[in-house]
Amino acid sequence: MTPSCDVAVIGAGILGLAHAWSAAKRGLRVTLFERSPRAAGASIRNFGMVWPIGQPAGPPRETALLSRARWLELRDTFGLWVNECGSLHLAYREDELAVLEEFVSQEGGPTDALRLLSADEVLARSPAANPESLLGGLWSATELCVNPRTTIAHLPEHLQDRYNVDLQFHTPVTRVDGHKIIAGDGRTWHADRVVVCSGSDFETLFPEVFRNAPLTLCKLQMLRTAAQPDGWRIGPHLAGGLTLRHYTSFRDCPSLPALCDRIDRETPELNRYGIHVMASQNDAGQVILGDSHEYGEEISPFDKPEIDELILRELRRMIRLPDWTIAERWHGIYAKCTDGLVYESEPEPGIHVVVGPGGAGMTLSFGLAEQQWSRWAGPSRVEP
């Protein structure tokens, strides 16, 4: 007899896990498929930043804040590590400080959760901030830090234990024929609803859907230090002036074009590789450093040592660490929707493709999944 379920979720990265959790909370029978023994794509190759401040005000920020609430629920429900650390954008140049001032003004002025800090106030919040030439910084209370590797590894088991989610790992799905799921070894399942969250491998199951979809691939390079000595912590997530040109939340600040022009004049090599620098610290005390952005045909399977050196050069100007020993280097590739927060398609009734949150997967996925399941099936019917 062909096994059946209410919902089949294909892909156990962060977006697939979010959809599986939201469906299971509604009392639906869920089967989660993953081609590998455990997910190993972009969902484990990131800072672990839940970053609402990077999303512009309005629906994108609301989705990010909903996702933030779900992360805290995840912590309280399953005991996974989630650190309410907040974030600091550090300003070392006058144009950086001007953008931060404009951003606070556009957000409605300073509050306890969002305000400009003096240099001394920044240093009181983070021992990692480089005091040399520091002008001040932007404090935001909404950001969280999570550990992507442990979350992606353990959340499926928690879903299985609490909601009886059927885990079909090491099971590549090669075809979706209507509501029939066909695995590479010939096994089949029937699902009333199918949600495809296949990450950067978005062309495999529905190539005709993706032929003209507004999706592109992005490659990033990142690094991780050894655990810092004696329990030393950086405090909040740290970002700098380069980051202001990366996140769309700052795009309407009047001083931003001049900042971008100055960066292009002084350090065009950073624009060549899409480098902006940030730092986060996980529960093991390791500091995650990055990152870069190469798109489409620029992507190569071979990492560029010069990118790592540029990342470290810029970070050393911004932060100080007791131990800069680099314990790991890696790259990730993710799909990015160029026309919205995420790409959604329904090639057949009840068959949903949801991919491409870009570099904001940790920030948006739980919120996106909850919003989509509220549309598809109404609010949750069971306790979290």
C-alpha angles and dihedrals in degrees: 000000000000110000114237139197140176094243134020115196115194112205128034098215119116095284093049092047090050091053092046091051095047091049094047091050087060091059095256123146106245132194115193118203125198125171094212130058084256134354111279105168133097092315091076097035102072144083096269088238121154095199116183091160089069093061119082119247115273127042096349092054091043090054091049092050091048088052089050090055090051091052090055089048088051090053093049094044102043105017095241117158113264118163119203090211103144121208142265126208105201121214121207098158131054093240090054091052090048092056091049092050091050091048093054090049092050090050090059101269134292123326134169087268097046125028146125117263130204119240090260091050090051091051090049089057098042129030087191096067112105105238094202109108091347110158099180141284148237116255119205122179099197101079123102133196121218133172106244095194097054094038094052091043098049107028094077090057091049090052090049094049098044103032104020091243107179108234116209102179124168085032114122111201108218100177143017110202107183104301093339117107114206121195127205092254092055098258116138138203134186121224130181089213129021125200116192113203099163100154119209091350089074099140101060103085104027108022092162091057094053099042092094100016117131093248133126134175123242128195122204133186121213142172138206129207126218115265109291114249126262095006093296112173132196092216113216125019108279128221134162145204094292089062092059090072092050106055119067093221089080097044096103096051106117094221095053097089091055090049091050091048091051092050091049092051097045102035111016089160089072092057091047090064099028092243123177121157132231137156133208132172126220131212091269091061094250117139116226113213132190172347158240137161126216118170139206115324091008089072115107129180087231119083120227116234090203089063091056090048092050091049091051092045092055094042092052088058090054108034141029124215130187089225124027094179107141109222099175141016125189146152132225134197122209137175117244127197108222093197109050141344094295139357115251128182136164105204090175132011108283093009110109128186112200116174143130111059085151119206090342098072095117090046100046111022101087092045094047092049093049092049092048094048091048087058094044102040110003128246125334114286099194135057115265 
